[in-house]
Amino acid sequence: MPKGADLTDAPPIIIDEDAAMDSAFFGSHAGRTCYARAHRSGWVLVVRQAVAQREPPVMLRVWGRVERVPDDDASCLALWERCANPR
């Protein structure tokens, strides 16, 4: 099986409610840059990235099928990177 082929479901489409949930998380966790939320048979990992002082942050999302997601930023960012760039 090719690497990354375990994602048999299509990645989720982000709807307004998802975007609001992501923004609310980062609004209440100002020090965080990454978090994960369950979605169907996988997880959406979200990274908040500031692009300019006056612009709203960009939300970078990837979907992955993993068994556990980390609670800390560093581990979440590493998992985001692994899901975004499967080898």
Beta strands, then each sheet from edge to edge (+ up, - down):
strand 1: 34-39
strand 2: 42-49
strand 3: 58-64
sheet 1: 1+ 2- 3+
end
